[in-house]
Amino acid sequence: VEASIPENQRTAWKKYSTQPFTTAEDFEKEVVRHVETTLARSMFNCDETAAYAAASLAFRNRLITEWNRTQQRQTFADGKRVYYLSLEFLMGRALDNAMLNVGLKNVAKEGLADLGFRIEDIIEQEHDAALGNGGLGRLAACFLDSLASLNYPAWGYGLRYRYGIFKQEIVDGYQVEVPDYWLDFNPWEFPRHDVVVDIQFYGEVRKYHDENGKSRAVWEDGELVKATAYDVPIPGFDTAVVNNLRLWSSKAASGEFDFQKFNSGDYESAVADEQRAETISAVLYPNDNLERGKELRLKQQYFWVAASLYDIVRRFKKSKRAWKEFPDQVAIQLNDTHPTLAIVELQRILIDLEGLEWEDAWNIVTKTFGYTNHTVLPEALEKWSVPLFQNLLPRHLQIIYDINLFFLQAVERKFPKERELLARVSIIEESSPKMVRMAYLAIVGSHKVNGVAELHSDLIKTTIFKDFVKIFGADRFTNVTNGITPRRWLHQANPRLSDLIASKTGGLGFLKDLTLLNKLEEFADDKEFKKEWAEIKLANKVRLARHIKDTTGVVVNPHALFDIQVKRIHEYKRQQMNIFGVIHRYITIKSLSPEERKKFAPRVSIFGGKAAPGYWMAKSIIHLINSVGAVVNNDKDVGDLLKVIFIEDYNVSKAEVIIPASDVSEHISTAGTEASGTSNMKFVLNGGLIIGTCDGANIEITREIGEQNIFLFGNLAEDVEDLRHTHTYSTTTLDPSLSAVFSFIRTNAFGPADDFAALIAAVEEHGDYYLVSDDFNSYVQTQELVDQAYKDQEEWVGKCILAVARMGFFTSDRCISEYAESIWNVEPMEPLAHE
Ligand code: GLG
């Protein structure tokens, strides 16, 4: 139904149309109005939480007027849109970001001060939106920022989890998980109770013949669940474009209760049905780089994919175009295999609901989708059991079988004599039970597949997807090296450094064209500039030291070298190697004479990150780090020479405090295991150096910033397989320093050695899959080089400046432009100015 106001009644609308505030005075008016009306409070009971709420509502309303303008413009332009499907969006806080992106942080600061508040305190009130696990989810968030900042017509689609990633508490050195109930008050979302989609599960497939005698299928008698849209406005930087992130929330389809059951006295089961439906979007699965094959997860995936496609298709149908134009209007990017069902769902819509022929439909489907792979780790590659699929999504399973049949027939025609090839590439794995290989389905159903860093994109072509390169040709595979948004990760997280850079590069332009950083090269030898640079680093370290003191009680010396490893805890990321290195350092310090100790470089080893709740080894690593800290931090002999800190509950807002404070950060995965890494980019951009392996994006960072400005060590990806092989077939001797570390742990120096036995056994007895021993010597030696280099502060700061100057490549703006050009084939729209 047309809901538009008739032409001759629009005068009042135009006259009263909302004007976004631009001055401190107007901002204050909005804040006071929200406090007094929306929040029903007054100046006599307005605490910081209320001030945060009111300031956020003022900015939210400002964003939504620009959101409306943006959406109208996009509808009117009627061009191709990008849809980014991701089960994770690790957004962090929104207020600071909104203020900076619309360019009104100073206005807000002045306004809040007038009303009696410090802006920093108000920003701190916000709960992180933590709808993601790690790099994959944060990448999606950076991409949304770039898409809006570059004026692309783009929507994100995800799930509105009631519980984001759990909150981590450390109790007696162990991780304890606490639910993250973040929706209590969330001013950043708009519920769209008018955008509701029915989603079907279970049921049966009935075949029938249509009026032309063609065999057709209907999926019926399933269980229905309702998907309701919640929209989150995504403001671009220095543009009035505000894009949309649409998150789906699940509800029982029958409304509040099944009234039939309710009236017949079966109250409990009526409520149970409702709860079962709501469970679908209740919780984010807390695994990073691990898939478990749980039915509820598959339900989440279908629920989200079906609702999103319904929305996308409905928008397309409004344009009254022919179906074959769908791929000219729609590009859908699959963030990992989690949304792969979208391929099947679109095919189903086209053949079952819209009556297209298989071939025509499949042509549209493959032109629409692109698939990004984020890992080669076998335990992370999704597979779903066929019986589970059959029960939950019977029609989709049939379509998958047909996709597979036509695919294998084509392969057979092309490679007639290669029977084994067919078994290897089949979308259905002939195991018991049979499994659907989602990555293979994603490759077959997309026109482009990309990895996230050069090494990774090469590896997928030569290892896990090798056969598919042979079948589809190398052109289907490409690389888009990851990037990060400099708005959040420099301007917002490190305002003083951002200002200093602006003063030397001609303003804030570098935030939109990060290659402008290269103007800093001229200042790498400038004494005055280096002094200011070092002062800022020290101030950031003081800020982190304060956080450490407040949260752990440990006092650290901000003049010591801050060595930081913050990321999800995982054996392949090798936090265990880091803590073994710390123990080695401790042993060394204890063996020094008082004279020697005076020359020893003081260091603070800082860790942070969550372990998946069921990942026992990762939890042991956390326990070891805390146990080492408890001993070392209280050893009078050691004093400031070494402190070991575990920062609880690492998340986006903590990253914004931690990253600017690093001297050295660790990116030390076993070569070939970390697809890209993105915090490596954030640390270097904030003037910290890296110690790392030749893995993921470390390699490209080295190429850009120069190998004199990074500390690389360890075996190369090409040698990893052979080394593992040697472990299996011969007894390799352990690195002697590592042996000494193990012996020391066995003296119960850090509590009962039994607690850490599994960590040691993984290296000593179970083949050392992650090559901790093979890399240990080179790691320890490289850490000594770091100590030496840090002593020459003049030179160190020079390296940091040069590195930052050369980081332009790693902006997510560059990534998005690459995706747009080589995968989506979309153009950005004209810039849009604030009104
Ligand atoms: C992955 C990888 C990271 C990568 C990130 C974003 O493990 O190396 O940087 O995605 O592409 N599962 C992940 O977090």
Boltz pocket constraint, residues with backbone or C-beta under 6 A from the ligand:
constraints:
  - pocket:
      binder: B
      contacts: [[A, 134], [A, 135], [A, 136], [A, 137], [A, 139], [A, 288], [A, 289], [A, 373], [A, 374], [A, 375], [A, 452], [A, 482], [A, 673], [A, 674], [A, 675], [A, 676], [A, 677], [A, 678], [A, 696]]
      max_distance: 6.0
